[in-house]
Amino acid sequence: MPSRVVLQQADISRALTRISHEILESNHGGSDLVILGIPTRGAILAERIGAILESIEPGSGTVGTLDITMYRDDLGRNLTRTPSPTRIPPGGIDGKTVVLVDDVLFSGRTVRAALDAMVDLGRPRAVRLAVLVDRGHRELPIRADFVGKNLPSSLAERIHVRVTEIDGVEEVTIEP
């Protein structure tokens, strides 16, 4: 069975615009807001959300990246990932609302690793989670605050987010 496209470029843009508005509404504006993308595709999505926030409310698009490689609980089994630099915006995260951004929320283990990594960087006032796709199957009690699309899927299926900057195409697919 071939893969099927469930989100195209226009769908992804709409989802990120909606997520950006929801972030501003829940934070009562863009002050003391830091957007941290989880590499690889979460960092791209965070940059896009930051640009949208900046266009809606100038000064609210503070974006960085948070590498979680060394905080993963599967390092012993999966050593294929190369660490990326963590880039925290000037002013840090202490006392700020941090929005973690990732492409797909699945088991919750990536988010747990991100929370562990953040402890080494400072103490935010609050942490929120934004994901483009929530596919379910949580292994940890973690849920997203901002979701582009809920895509219930079987454990046998794979969800791929492709972005132009990395993949040359913009889509979300489900593959058997």
Secondary structure, 3 states (H helix, E strand, C coil): CCCEEEEEHHHHHHHHHHHHHHHHHHHCCCCCEEEEECCCHHHHHHHHHHHHHHHHCCCCCCEEECCCHHHCCCCCCCCCCCCCCCECCCCCCCCCEEEEEEEEECCCHHHHHHHHHHHCCCCCCEEEEEEEEECCCCCCCCCCCEEEEECCCCCCCEEEEECHHHHCCCEEEEEC
